[in-house]
């Protein structure tokens, strides 16, 4: 089996039952597995809410390590829309040529550096710096900040041996407190300052709310982007003809990105809290219990995707839910897609082939199910074109 | 060559001419406000949702099941809704009017 093959661990249970139980710190989750049910449940925010206790909709739950509410992620309509409209224009900046030029320069330099090294451990020496440096563009903060973020490692709330490392989270919170205080003292053209100056329901955003947006920005786009970039490298290394194809047919790059996002689905699932007794796919969802929208399973649903376990770079109809679905769809999607586009464009033009020398898989433990979500280490040799 | 009329949420009418490609791409390439086509036209994101002028529905043709399923879960969709990434430009579309739909 190729290293970039990510099997679908949900296939049998999705087909036979449509949902499965996962225990998580004594707050079990019913994972919803079919594409149609996942979209319907995501759409029904009244019954399946996000505005629960902070951290509870995340799986594994962050209730024990986080009090701060992530905004707009953990807020329900109608307030959700007001918060979202504050941040939306800022998060659409990746469409601007100036923004793209900054990203191009970052990615171009990193690829040149990588090619000259020849052999690189992709997770820590390619994807992590790429994600961190690109984040400076999203925040519009100095490039040097990336060095601090790189030193934190690949996940904001996790260390190597503990999926919920409270001390790790505190590093981020202390950092954000400091940055928010600085922006308050001396406003500049960065996200902190813009948020501090934004209005919600006729008043300025509080520092707590600003921090809530910032925690989301740091946490939501961290291991997701890192896994997406790493897994894409693994795929291109395994299928060198695809490098040539993307070089010769640049018009399929956007479609290819959607397909890679569908196949790898860097965020396995997102939870919701049930507001009143209801039913999903034959499951009795009791009030105040949790369900999760399993994007990873929905994206392999054979009733929607033909040959779901194959990467088809020019897949024309691809209603994937890799960026979620409904009002809470991924705020950072424009940034992520832009990174992927620039990465692929530059990579296929500078690299002839890549070879995986060694790897350690990153397996997510979902109680009875294990899912490969990426790599802990991926050593690759890059050959120049 | 077909003339395509887009009406944005602030009621501005933009007329563009096209030969090929999708109605989403034409709008996106020309910066029609509210048509983002984030997913590049694979029927995933619904950021190219429009309401076709009721008199022009036959020009637009019928939506596929995939498109209908996505529109069904959209709070601003109605019987005139289409995802304009799924409509390919041809001479038959000449004169069609599309109103950008509000986003959920």
Interface residues (C-beta under 8 A of the other chain):
Chain A: X36 X39 X40 X43 X92 X254 X255 X257 X258 X304 X315 X316 X317 X318 X319 X320 X321 X322 X323 X325 X326 X327 X329 X333 X334 X337
Chain B: X36 X38 X39 X40 X41 X42 X43 X44 X45 X64 X66 X69 X70 X73 X104
